[in-house]
Amino acid sequence: LGGASVECIPDAPFPNEDLWDSWMTIRSHSILNSLRGKIGCDADEVVPTLKARCVKAEAIWECERGECLTRQQLERAVEKVNDWSVCADSLFQSYDFLALPSSQVYPFDASMNWPTSIAGKKMDTYHRWMNVMVPVTLLGAPCLTIPAGMGSTNGLPMGIQIFAQKGKDAQLLQLARWYYRNSEMKDIDLAV
């Protein structure tokens, strides 16, 4: 790991909204079908069953989205994920690892369900604040999060998610070990 360097890729190599839309489509479809299997009912009975059981509104919203999806929308989402995978493979020809922030916000009060805005921008869904994890999730790539430091104004921790090409798990773990041994972060108590 000697001689490592960090490069910033100034422009997103793939449209973020395409990734987000694909993830949302696949997620809603998966949640609907998972709950359908667990409840043991037809797809059109999931939402009424969830409502009757007073399940949280976010789960019902996901299932309602899932009910409205067409086969073409699902195929398009999978196509976009495949395109992103090709793009990522191309990036991994030039880079051993890729990195993103671990979150778009610092840890927030447990009494909050989720952040409703970030830097004055209203979140359009209950999970948009986690948008930064979507590229890695869609790839199914090995990923780990390392401490990046503490917020200057709030003193709360933030991390960096580092991910590697599929099959490069051992190299990623080597990087994490190297980072831990050489970082001042190992001496900071991250308990909040």
Disulfide bonds with the S-S distance in Angstrom:
none
